Every structure is written in structure tokens, then in C-alpha cells.
């Protein structure tokens, strides 16, 4: 089994998705597919952080505008943080 995904790597993936969306290189459907793939990887490999650290990283990403409130809610639900 592969090593767990670091929270930092997951946030970098979110940042990359945001940058591509902002640059017009990514359609909404493709954003959704890539986000789903990232979440699938997390399900398979897990995260290397506790619940509090993951929640803090997602909150920070939302505050910095990397993810929308809707994406934040989706991540919280999918990662079982609610």
C-alpha cells in the first residue's frame, strides 16, 4: 500500500486546480473530475494528518480563496470532517 498523502500536497493540488481555473485552462467539468480523483486518492491512501490539522488546512484554503464555500463543504463531507 502506498504512503498516505500529505496535507500540504493535497492543498498544493487544490492551489493548482484554482490556478488552472483562473487561467481559463480548466472547464468546470474537468475541475470536478480532477477533484474527484484527488479525493479518490485520499480514500485509497489516507491523509498523514489528524482531523484538526486537515480541518485547519481546508479552512485556510477557503479563507485564501483557493476553494469556494461549496467546495469546502463538499470536502468536509467527503472527508468525514462534519
Helices and strands as residue ranges (DSSP letters): H 7-22, H 28-45, H 51-63, H 69-78
